[in-house]
């Protein structure tokens, strides 16, 4: 395990070193934030709106970026729902996770304010886990998301590091109806948080 950590650290260090030498802005962007999900009218009859945490990891070249994110939220059933051969009861605790396996987008900068508006499109996988009694996981298999993030950047003395705060909102086509016909497919998510860039600054 220690060897894997050492090797991973060396790879990251060498990657950042190479990016700092590249003549075009490129690097890593890392985000952490709080998340709130608003479920569509069909789904919210059986599962409550939920809150939790989000993390995202992105690679950028100039104003284009690609990456992935994970959102985990805590919720519960609001009505009885039978899935396969299991009946889930009201108030039964539930974890709702959304994994954006790949996200691609573009940054539009308002340079005078150090603000960027980042529209993006992603390939999504949604699952929920019943955490009471025997642990059961249900997977939607696939879905898509569409959204945009507003980032406020703060300059530092380093050319290769800066931090920012962000507000992100997106529509998720979750595919939960594949798990049960009574569930809908749309989840609106918004997130607030902070992050930082490692690499040559883009401004």
C-alpha positions in Angstrom: 0.0 0.0 0.0 2.8 2.4 0.9 4.5 1.7 -2.4 1.4 2.6 -4.3 1.1 5.9 -2.5 4.8 6.7 -3.2 4.4 5.8 -6.9 1.2 7.9 -7.2 2.9 10.9 -5.5 5.9 10.7 -7.8 3.6 10.5 -10.9 1.6 13.6 -9.7 4.8 15.5 -9.0 6.3 14.7 -12.4 3.1 15.6 -14.1 2.9 19.0 -12.4 6.5 19.6 -13.1 6.0 18.9 -16.8 2.9 21.2 -16.9 4.8 24.0 -15.4 7.3 23.8 -18.3 4.6 23.6 -21.0 4.1 26.9 -22.8 0.3 26.8 -22.7 -1.8 27.0 -19.5 -2.6 23.5 -18.3 -2.9 21.7 -14.9 -5.3 20.1 -12.4 -8.4 21.7 -10.8 -9.7 20.1 -7.6 -13.1 21.0 -6.0 -14.8 20.1 -2.7 -18.3 21.3 -1.7 -21.7 20.8 -0.1 -24.5 19.5 -2.3 -28.3 19.6 -2.2 -30.5 17.5 -4.5 -34.1 18.3 -5.5 -35.9 15.3 -6.9 -38.6 15.4 -9.5 -42.3 15.1 -8.6 -42.4 11.3 -9.2 -39.3 10.4 -7.2 -40.0 12.7 -4.3 -43.2 10.8 -3.5 -40.9 7.9 -2.4 -37.5 9.4 -1.7 -36.9 12.7 0.1 -34.7 15.6 -1.2 -31.2 15.1 0.1 -28.0 16.9 1.1 -24.4 15.7 1.2 -21.0 16.4 -0.2 -19.3 16.6 -3.6 -15.8 16.3 -4.9 -14.5 16.9 -8.4 -11.1 16.4 -10.2 -10.4 18.0 -13.5 -7.6 18.4 -16.0 -7.4 21.5 -18.2 -5.6 22.7 -21.3 -6.2 26.4 -21.8 -9.9 26.9 -21.4 -11.0 23.3 -22.1 -11.4 20.9 -19.2 -12.3 17.2 -18.6 -12.7 15.3 -15.4 -15.0 13.4 -13.0 -16.9 14.0 -9.8 -18.7 12.1 -7.0 -21.7 13.3 -5.0 -22.9 11.4 -2.0 -26.1 12.4 -0.2 -28.1 11.2 2.8 -31.8 10.7 2.4 -34.7 8.3 3.3 -37.8 6.7 1.9 -41.0 8.8 2.3 -43.4 6.0 1.3 -43.3 2.2 0.9 -41.5 1.1 -2.3 -41.0 -2.4 -3.6 -37.8 -3.0 -5.6 -37.3 -6.4 -6.9 -38.4 -8.6 -4.0 -37.6 -6.1 -1.2 -40.2 -3.7 0.3 -38.6 -0.5 1.6 -40.5 1.3 4.4 -41.0 5.0 5.1 -38.2 6.6 7.0 -35.8 3.9 6.0 -32.4 5.5 5.6 -30.9 5.7 2.1 -27.7 6.9 0.5 -28.0 8.5 -3.0 -24.8 8.7 -5.0 -24.1 10.3 -8.4 -20.9 9.5 -10.1 -20.1 11.7 -13.1 -17.7 9.3 -14.8 -16.5 11.9 -17.4 -17.3 15.6 -17.7 -16.2 17.9 -20.5 -16.7 21.6 -20.7 -15.3 25.1 -21.5 -14.4 28.1 -19.4 -15.6 31.6 -20.3 -13.7 34.2 -18.3 -14.7 37.6 -17.1 -11.1 38.6 -16.6 -11.7 41.9 -15.0 -13.4 40.1 -12.1 -11.4 36.9 -12.1 -14.7 35.0 -12.6 -15.3 32.1 -15.0 -18.6 30.6 -16.2 -18.1 26.9 -17.0 -20.8 25.1 -19.0 -20.3 21.3 -19.2 -21.9 18.0 -20.2 -21.3 14.7 -18.4 -21.9 10.9 -18.4 -23.6 10.0 -15.2 -24.2 6.9 -13.1 -26.7 7.1 -10.2 -27.2 4.5 -7.5 -28.8 4.4 -4.1 -27.9 2.2 -1.1 -30.4 1.1 1.6 -28.4 1.3 4.8 -30.8 -0.2 7.3 -30.9 -4.0 7.8 -29.2 -5.9 5.0 -27.3 -3.4 2.8 -28.8 -3.3 -0.7 -27.4 -1.3 -3.7 -29.4 -0.3 -6.8 -27.7 1.0 -9.8 -29.3 3.1 -12.7 -26.4 2.0 -15.0 -26.2 5.2 -17.0 -27.4 8.7 -17.4 -26.3 12.2 -18.4 -26.0 15.6 -16.8 -25.9 19.2 -18.1 -25.0 22.2 -16.0 -22.6 25.2 -15.4 -20.4 26.3 -12.6 -19.5 29.9 -11.6 -16.0 30.2 -10.1 -14.5 33.2 -8.4 -10.7 33.0 -8.5 -8.2 34.6 -6.1 -4.7 35.3 -7.3 -1.7 34.2 -5.3 2.0 35.1 -5.5 2.7 31.7 -7.2 2.2 31.4 -11.0 1.3 27.8 -10.5 -1.2 27.9 -7.7 -4.5 29.7 -7.0 -7.7 29.0 -5.1 -11.3 29.8 -5.8 -14.9 29.4 -4.5 -17.7 28.1 -6.7 -21.4 27.7 -7.2 -22.4 24.8 -9.4 -25.9 23.7 -10.6 -26.9 21.0 -13.0 -29.8 18.9 -14.2 -29.2 15.1 -13.9 -31.0 12.6 -16.1 -30.5 9.8 -13.5 -32.3 6.8 -15.0 -33.9 5.9 -11.7 -36.9 4.6 -13.6 -34.8 1.6 -14.6 -34.7 0.7 -10.9 -38.5 1.1 -10.4 -41.2 2.4 -12.8 -42.6 4.6 -10.0 -39.5 6.7 -9.9 -38.7 9.6 -12.2 -35.4 10.4 -13.9 -34.7 14.1 -13.2 -32.6 15.4 -10.2 -31.6 19.1 -9.9 -28.4 19.5 -7.9 -26.7 22.6 -6.7 -23.4 22.8 -4.9 -21.2 25.5 -3.2 -17.6 25.0 -2.2 -14.0 25.8 -2.7 -11.1 24.5 -4.7 -7.6 25.1 -6.1 -5.6 24.9 -9.3 -2.2 23.2 -9.6 -0.5 24.2 -12.8 0.2 27.2 -15.0 -2.5 29.9 -14.4 -4.8 30.5 -17.3 -5.0 34.3 -16.8 
